[in-house]
Amino acid sequence: MTHPVSPLAKPFPGLPSIAGVTPHAVRAGYKDWGRSDLTYVTLDEGTIVAGVFTKNVCCSSEVEIGRANVKRGRARALVVNAGNANAFTGYRGREAVEQIMDQVATHLGCAQEEVFVSSTGVIGVPLPKDKARAGIEKALSAEPCSWEEAARTIATTDTFAKGATATAMVGDTKVTISAIIKGSGMIAPDMATMLGYIFTDAAVEPAFLQECLSAANLRSFSCITVDSDTSTSDTVLAFATGKAGNAPLASFASPGADAFAAAIHDVCRQLAHLVVRDGEGAQKFIAVTVTGAASDESARKVGMAIANSPLVKTAIAGEDANWGRVVMAVGKAGEPADRDKLSIGFGGVWAAHEGLPLADYDEAPVAAHLKGQDVTIEVDLGLGEGSATVWTCDLTHGYISINADYRS
């Protein structure tokens, strides 16, 4: 079923091509839909890879294999299918992944371990080997496609294609990053929460690329939630071809390393926000900022408790400045908090300060703020220097409708 485009959608940006990276899109027919559902990306020899994966213990074979192979640090191809998550499918699911890897590796003349596979869609249905083989056969001879088509191809309940780009100066050399992502529901931060792919022409050592991606993940993908559910298939991979010709980045001591790491974080944050903006049924984009916490990690956990609360999310959906629900969420987070030091606000207007409602609190500007599409919630715990911002969306009837007919 096709759903209306999210009112929070952003136009797909003009993503620059990345030297050494070629995307393709074909229809393998994993579901009965009239669109492409298999993205195949070829990567020139010498491409290195880093990745972060779901911590869901019922993860797919694609995640298990990818987690092991990313440690080798080399990649020649990426295959992503939509319509079938191939998770909770036992040996049949694993055989399908290995078949895809072997088919692509044979065509490219590379090791199987250099072919990365991701799947998204319905859980519990083995990926059909015949459709997988025929789909890959078409992909191997397909013409290159645009980044936008590649992004649309990997979508499931997404209502718009998502992409991001950034550049950085490494010495005298400009390096470019282009990235695509899919994600709309089953979004919670247990590392990546979706399928995301980042491509850059920078020359960078595998260990440093992994360091940059892991650090960016902690401040982007691990700070978003739609529904508190973590998928079996969540993966974010970063590929670097080295075609820009810069002096290879090996650590933060390398000239330009700070700029490159900042660009990776910028792209990850853009992508994370796009996923929340396409939250199933979302009408409002919510930023929750927590200050005064015992630590940054404690602040993040408190923020996530607020962002995951159905009571908070439905209050925002109803444009109700019910700050008592925020108090509840802070208290259940399991992190250090003191009721008598707690302050809460909406849109920069404090409603309660140090454990008490403000005597002169005027709800009118808060009510006006909640009518907008972008909503902020501020919480000061009054305990320390820790702070964090997390992002979520409201919870509406649309979320129920989308997930009630997900398999139809």
VEXDREN-2710 file (C-alpha; in Angstrom, 1 decimal):
% VEXDREN-2710
k/r/px/py/pz
1/MET/0.0/0.0/0.0
2/THR/1.3/3.5/-0.9
3/HIS/1.1/6.0/1.9
4/PRO/1.0/9.8/1.6
5/VAL/4.3/11.6/1.6
6/SER/5.2/12.8/5.1
7/PRO/4.4/16.5/5.7
8/LEU/7.9/16.7/7.2
9/ALA/9.6/15.4/4.0
10/LYS/12.7/17.1/2.5
11/PRO/13.5/17.2/-1.2
12/PHE/16.1/14.7/-2.4
13/PRO/19.4/16.7/-2.7
14/GLY/21.6/16.8/-5.7
15/LEU/24.1/14.2/-4.7
16/PRO/27.4/14.3/-6.5
17/SER/28.8/11.2/-8.1
18/ILE/31.7/9.6/-6.2
19/ALA/34.7/8.4/-8.3
20/GLY/34.9/4.6/-8.1
21/VAL/31.3/4.1/-7.1
22/THR/28.5/3.1/-9.6
23/PRO/24.9/2.5/-8.5
24/HIS/22.4/0.4/-10.4
25/ALA/18.7/-0.5/-9.7
26/VAL/16.5/-3.3/-11.0
27/ARG/13.3/-5.1/-10.2
28/ALA/13.8/-8.6/-8.7
29/GLY/10.2/-9.0/-7.7
30/TYR/10.6/-9.7/-4.0
31/LYS/7.1/-8.3/-3.6
32/ASP/4.2/-7.7/-5.9
33/TRP/4.9/-4.1/-6.6
34/GLY/5.7/-2.3/-9.9
35/ARG/9.0/-0.8/-9.0
36/SER/12.7/-1.6/-8.6
37/ASP/13.6/-3.4/-5.4
38/LEU/17.3/-4.3/-5.8
39/THR/20.1/-1.8/-5.6
40/TYR/23.5/-3.0/-6.7
41/VAL/26.6/-0.7/-6.2
42/THR/29.9/-1.6/-7.7
43/LEU/33.1/-0.3/-6.0
44/ASP/36.5/0.0/-7.6
45/GLU/39.4/-2.1/-6.4
46/GLY/41.1/-0.6/-3.4
47/THR/37.8/0.5/-1.8
48/ILE/37.8/0.2/2.0
49/VAL/34.7/-0.2/4.3
50/ALA/33.6/0.4/7.8
51/GLY/30.2/-0.4/9.4
52/VAL/27.9/-0.4/12.4
53/PHE/25.2/-3.0/12.8
54/THR/22.1/-3.8/14.9
55/LYS/22.6/-5.3/18.4
56/ASN/19.3/-7.2/18.0
57/VAL/20.1/-10.8/18.9
58/CYS/17.6/-12.1/16.3
59/CYS/19.5/-10.4/13.5
60/SER/19.6/-11.5/9.9
61/SER/22.3/-13.6/8.2
62/GLU/23.2/-10.4/6.2
63/VAL/24.1/-8.7/9.5
64/GLU/26.0/-11.6/10.9
65/ILE/28.1/-12.0/7.7
66/GLY/28.6/-8.3/7.2
67/ARG/29.7/-7.8/10.8
68/ALA/32.4/-10.4/10.3
69/ASN/33.5/-9.3/6.9
70/VAL/33.7/-5.6/7.6
71/LYS/36.6/-6.3/9.9
72/ARG/38.6/-7.2/6.8
73/GLY/38.2/-3.6/5.7
74/ARG/37.8/-4.2/1.9
75/ALA/34.8/-4.0/-0.4
76/ARG/34.0/-4.4/-4.1
77/ALA/30.2/-4.4/-4.1
78/LEU/27.0/-3.7/-2.2
79/VAL/23.7/-5.5/-2.8
80/VAL/20.5/-4.2/-1.0
81/ASN/17.0/-5.7/-1.6
82/ALA/13.6/-4.4/-0.3
83/GLY/10.5/-6.4/0.3
84/ASN/12.1/-9.2/2.3
85/ALA/14.2/-8.9/5.4
86/ASN/15.4/-12.5/5.2
87/ALA/15.6/-12.5/9.0
88/PHE/14.6/-15.4/11.2
89/THR/15.0/-17.7/8.2
90/GLY/17.6/-20.2/9.4
91/TYR/20.0/-21.9/7.0
92/ARG/17.8/-21.1/4.0
93/GLY/18.3/-17.4/4.6
94/ARG/22.0/-17.7/5.0
95/GLU/22.3/-19.8/1.8
96/ALA/20.5/-17.1/-0.2
97/VAL/23.0/-14.5/1.1
98/GLU/26.0/-16.7/0.2
99/GLN/24.5/-17.3/-3.2
100/ILE/24.3/-13.6/-3.9
101/MET/27.8/-13.0/-2.6
102/ASP/29.2/-15.8/-4.8
103/GLN/27.3/-14.7/-7.9
104/VAL/28.6/-11.1/-7.6
105/ALA/32.1/-12.1/-6.5
106/THR/32.4/-14.4/-9.5
107/HIS/31.3/-11.7/-11.9
108/LEU/33.8/-9.1/-10.4
109/GLY/36.6/-11.5/-9.8
110/CYS/36.9/-10.6/-6.1
111/ALA/36.6/-12.4/-2.8
112/GLN/33.1/-13.3/-1.5
113/GLU/34.0/-11.4/1.7
114/GLU/34.2/-8.2/-0.4
115/VAL/30.5/-8.3/-1.3
116/PHE/28.1/-6.8/1.3
117/VAL/24.5/-7.7/1.3
118/SER/21.5/-6.1/3.1
119/SER/17.8/-6.9/3.1
120/THR/14.8/-5.1/4.4
121/GLY/11.1/-5.9/4.6
122/VAL/9.0/-8.6/6.1
123/ILE/10.7/-10.8/8.8
124/GLY/10.4/-14.6/8.7
125/VAL/10.2/-15.3/4.9
126/PRO/13.3/-16.8/3.4
127/LEU/14.7/-14.8/0.4
128/PRO/13.7/-16.7/-2.7
129/LYS/16.9/-18.0/-4.3
130/ASP/15.4/-18.1/-7.8
131/LYS/14.4/-14.4/-7.6
132/ALA/17.7/-13.5/-6.0
133/ARG/19.7/-15.1/-8.8
134/ALA/17.6/-13.6/-11.6
135/GLY/17.6/-10.2/-9.9
136/ILE/21.4/-10.2/-9.6
137/GLU/21.8/-11.4/-13.2
138/LYS/19.8/-8.3/-14.3
139/ALA/21.7/-6.0/-12.0
140/LEU/25.1/-7.2/-13.3
141/SER/24.3/-5.9/-16.8
142/ALA/22.1/-2.9/-15.8
143/GLU/22.9/0.7/-16.7
144/PRO/24.0/3.0/-13.9
145/CYS/21.2/4.8/-12.1
146/SER/20.9/8.0/-10.1
147/TRP/21.4/8.2/-6.4
148/GLU/17.7/9.1/-6.0
149/GLU/16.6/5.9/-7.8
150/ALA/19.0/3.9/-5.7
151/ALA/17.5/5.4/-2.6
152/ARG/13.9/4.8/-3.7
153/THR/14.7/1.2/-4.6
154/ILE/15.7/0.2/-1.1
155/ALA/12.6/1.8/0.5
156/THR/9.8/-0.1/2.3
157/THR/7.3/2.1/4.1
158/ASP/9.4/5.2/3.4
159/THR/7.3/8.0/1.8
160/PHE/10.3/9.9/0.3
161/ALA/13.8/9.2/-0.9
162/LYS/16.5/10.2/1.5
163/GLY/20.0/11.4/0.8
164/ALA/22.8/13.7/2.1
165/THR/26.1/15.1/1.0
166/ALA/29.1/17.0/2.4
167/THR/32.6/17.9/1.5
168/ALA/35.8/18.5/3.4
169/MET/39.3/19.8/2.7
170/VAL/42.0/17.4/3.4
171/GLY/45.2/19.4/2.9
172/ASP/44.7/21.0/-0.5
173/THR/42.3/18.3/-1.7
174/LYS/38.5/18.4/-1.6
175/VAL/36.9/15.1/-0.7
176/THR/33.3/14.4/-1.3
177/ILE/30.7/12.3/0.6
178/SER/27.3/11.2/-0.8
179/ALA/25.0/9.0/1.1
180/ILE/21.5/7.4/1.0
181/ILE/19.4/5.8/3.7
182/LYS/16.0/4.1/4.2
183/GLY/14.0/4.0/7.4
184/SER/10.6/5.0/8.6
185/GLY/9.5/2.5/11.3
186/MET/11.1/0.0/13.6
187/ILE/13.4/2.8/14.5
188/ALA/15.3/2.8/17.8
189/PRO/18.9/3.5/18.6
190/ASP/20.6/0.2/19.2
191/MET/23.3/1.3/16.8
192/ALA/22.0/2.2/13.4
193/THR/18.2/1.7/13.2
194/MET/17.9/1.5/9.4
195/LEU/19.8/0.8/6.2
196/GLY/22.3/3.5/5.4
197/TYR/25.2/3.7/2.9
198/ILE/27.9/6.4/2.8
199/PHE/30.3/6.8/-0.1
200/THR/33.4/9.0/-0.2
201/ASP/36.3/9.5/-2.6
202/ALA/38.6/10.2/0.4
203/ALA/41.8/8.1/0.9
204/VAL/41.5/6.8/4.5
205/GLU/42.7/3.8/6.4
206/PRO/40.0/1.3/7.4
207/ALA/40.6/1.7/11.2
208/PHE/40.2/5.4/11.0
209/LEU/37.1/5.2/8.8
210/GLN/35.6/2.9/11.4
211/GLU/36.6/5.3/14.2
212/CYS/34.9/8.2/12.4
213/LEU/31.7/6.2/11.6
214/SER/31.4/4.8/15.1
215/ALA/31.8/8.2/16.7
216/ALA/29.3/9.8/14.3
217/ASN/26.8/7.0/15.0
218/LEU/26.8/7.7/18.7
219/ARG/25.7/11.3/18.1
220/SER/23.3/10.7/15.2
221/PHE/21.7/7.3/14.6
222/SER/21.9/6.3/18.2
223/CYS/20.1/9.5/19.1
224/ILE/16.9/8.9/17.1
225/THR/13.7/6.9/17.7
226/VAL/10.4/6.5/16.0
227/ASP/8.8/3.7/18.0
228/SER/11.5/2.2/20.3
229/ASP/11.7/-1.0/18.2
230/THR/15.1/-2.1/16.8
231/SER/15.2/-4.0/13.6
232/THR/16.8/-7.3/12.9
233/SER/18.6/-5.9/9.8
234/ASP/19.9/-2.5/10.8
235/THR/23.1/-1.6/9.0
236/VAL/25.1/1.5/8.2
237/LEU/28.2/1.0/5.9
238/ALA/30.8/3.6/4.8
239/PHE/32.9/3.0/1.7
240/ALA/36.0/5.0/0.7
241/THR/37.5/4.6/-2.7
242/GLY/40.6/6.8/-2.3
243/LYS/40.0/8.4/-5.7
244/ALA/40.3/11.9/-4.4
245/GLY/44.1/11.5/-4.2
246/ASN/44.6/13.0/-0.8
247/ALA/47.3/11.9/1.6
248/PRO/45.7/8.9/3.3
249/LEU/44.0/9.7/6.6
250/ALA/45.3/7.3/9.3
251/SER/44.3/9.0/12.5
252/PHE/43.3/12.4/14.0
253/ALA/47.0/13.3/13.7
254/SER/46.7/13.3/9.9
255/PRO/46.2/16.7/8.3
256/GLY/42.5/17.3/7.5
257/ALA/41.3/14.4/9.7
258/ASP/39.2/16.7/11.8
259/ALA/37.4/18.1/8.8
260/PHE/36.8/14.7/7.4
261/ALA/35.4/13.4/10.6
262/ALA/33.2/16.4/11.0
263/ALA/31.8/15.8/7.4
264/ILE/31.0/12.2/8.2
265/HIS/29.2/13.3/11.3
266/ASP/27.3/16.0/9.3
267/VAL/26.1/13.4/6.8
268/CYS/25.1/11.0/9.5
269/ARG/23.1/13.6/11.3
270/GLN/21.4/14.7/8.1
271/LEU/20.4/11.1/7.4
272/ALA/19.2/10.5/11.0
273/HIS/17.0/13.5/10.9
274/LEU/15.5/12.4/7.5
275/VAL/14.5/9.1/9.0
276/VAL/12.7/10.7/11.9
277/ARG/11.0/13.1/9.5
278/ASP/9.6/10.1/7.7
279/GLY/8.5/8.3/10.9
280/GLU/5.4/6.3/10.2
281/GLY/2.4/8.6/10.5
282/ALA/4.6/11.5/11.7
283/GLN/3.2/15.0/11.7
284/LYS/5.8/16.7/14.0
285/PHE/9.6/16.5/14.2
286/ILE/10.6/16.7/17.9
287/ALA/14.0/17.6/19.4
288/VAL/14.5/16.7/23.1
289/THR/17.5/18.5/24.7
290/VAL/18.6/17.4/28.1
291/THR/21.1/19.4/30.2
292/GLY/22.4/19.3/33.7
293/ALA/22.8/15.5/33.7
294/ALA/25.4/13.4/35.5
295/SER/27.0/12.6/32.2
296/ASP/26.4/13.0/28.4
297/GLU/25.4/9.3/28.2
298/SER/23.0/9.7/31.1
299/ALA/21.5/12.8/29.4
300/ARG/21.1/10.7/26.2
301/LYS/19.3/7.9/28.1
302/VAL/16.9/10.4/29.8
303/GLY/16.3/12.0/26.4
304/MET/15.4/8.6/24.9
305/ALA/13.1/7.8/27.7
306/ILE/11.2/11.0/26.9
307/ALA/11.4/10.5/23.1
308/ASN/10.1/6.9/23.4
309/SER/7.2/7.7/25.7
310/PRO/3.9/7.0/23.9
311/LEU/2.3/9.5/26.4
312/VAL/4.7/12.3/25.5
313/LYS/4.5/11.5/21.8
314/THR/0.7/11.5/21.8
315/ALA/0.5/14.7/23.8
316/ILE/2.7/16.4/21.2
317/ALA/0.5/14.9/18.4
318/GLY/-2.5/16.5/20.2
319/GLU/-0.6/19.8/20.7
320/ASP/-1.0/19.4/24.4
321/ALA/1.7/21.1/26.6
322/ASN/1.3/18.3/29.2
323/TRP/4.7/18.7/30.9
324/GLY/3.7/16.2/33.6
325/ARG/4.2/13.5/31.0
326/VAL/7.8/14.6/30.6
327/VAL/8.3/14.5/34.4
328/MET/7.0/10.9/34.3
329/ALA/9.4/10.0/31.5
330/VAL/12.4/11.5/33.3
331/GLY/11.6/9.6/36.4
332/LYS/11.3/6.2/34.7
333/ALA/14.6/6.5/32.8
334/GLY/16.7/4.8/35.5
335/GLU/19.2/7.7/35.5
336/PRO/20.2/10.1/38.2
337/ALA/17.5/12.7/38.6
338/ASP/16.1/14.9/41.5
339/ARG/12.5/15.9/41.4
340/ASP/13.2/19.1/43.2
341/LYS/15.9/20.2/40.7
342/LEU/14.1/19.4/37.5
343/SER/13.1/22.1/35.0
344/ILE/11.0/21.5/31.9
345/GLY/10.2/23.7/28.9
346/PHE/8.7/23.7/25.4
347/GLY/10.0/25.9/22.6
348/GLY/12.3/27.8/24.9
349/VAL/9.6/28.7/27.4
350/TRP/10.0/27.1/30.8
351/ALA/6.9/25.6/32.3
352/ALA/8.4/24.2/35.5
353/HIS/11.6/25.2/37.3
354/GLU/13.4/23.3/40.0
355/GLY/10.6/21.0/40.8
356/LEU/7.7/23.5/40.8
357/PRO/5.4/25.0/38.1
358/LEU/6.3/28.6/37.4
359/ALA/3.8/30.9/39.1
360/ASP/3.7/33.2/36.0
361/TYR/3.7/30.5/33.4
362/ASP/1.9/31.5/30.3
363/GLU/0.9/28.5/28.2
364/ALA/-0.2/30.6/25.1
365/PRO/3.3/30.8/23.5
366/VAL/3.9/27.1/24.2
367/ALA/0.5/26.2/22.6
368/ALA/1.5/28.2/19.6
369/HIS/4.8/26.4/19.4
370/LEU/3.2/23.0/19.5
371/LYS/1.0/23.8/16.5
372/GLY/4.2/24.0/14.4
373/GLN/5.9/21.1/12.6
374/ASP/9.2/21.5/14.5
375/VAL/8.8/21.1/18.3
376/THR/11.5/21.3/21.0
377/ILE/11.4/20.0/24.6
378/GLU/14.0/21.2/27.0
379/VAL/14.9/19.4/30.3
380/ASP/17.4/20.6/32.8
381/LEU/18.2/18.0/35.5
382/GLY/20.2/20.4/37.6
383/LEU/22.8/17.8/38.6
384/GLY/25.9/18.1/36.5
385/GLU/27.5/19.1/33.1
386/GLY/26.1/16.2/31.0
387/SER/24.0/17.1/27.9
388/ALA/22.5/15.5/24.8
389/THR/19.9/16.1/22.1
390/VAL/17.8/13.3/20.7
391/TRP/15.2/13.4/18.0
392/THR/11.8/11.7/17.5
393/CYS/8.4/12.3/16.0
394/ASP/4.9/12.3/17.4
395/LEU/2.7/9.2/17.6
396/THR/-0.5/9.4/15.5
397/HIS/-3.3/7.2/14.2
398/GLY/-1.2/7.0/11.0
399/TYR/1.4/4.8/12.7
400/ILE/-1.3/2.2/13.6
401/SER/-2.7/2.2/10.1
402/ILE/0.6/1.7/8.4
403/ASN/1.7/-1.1/10.6
404/ALA/-1.7/-2.8/10.8
405/ASP/-1.6/-3.5/7.0
406/TYR/2.2/-3.8/6.6
407/ARG/2.1/-7.3/5.0
408/SER/-0.8/-6.6/2.7
END
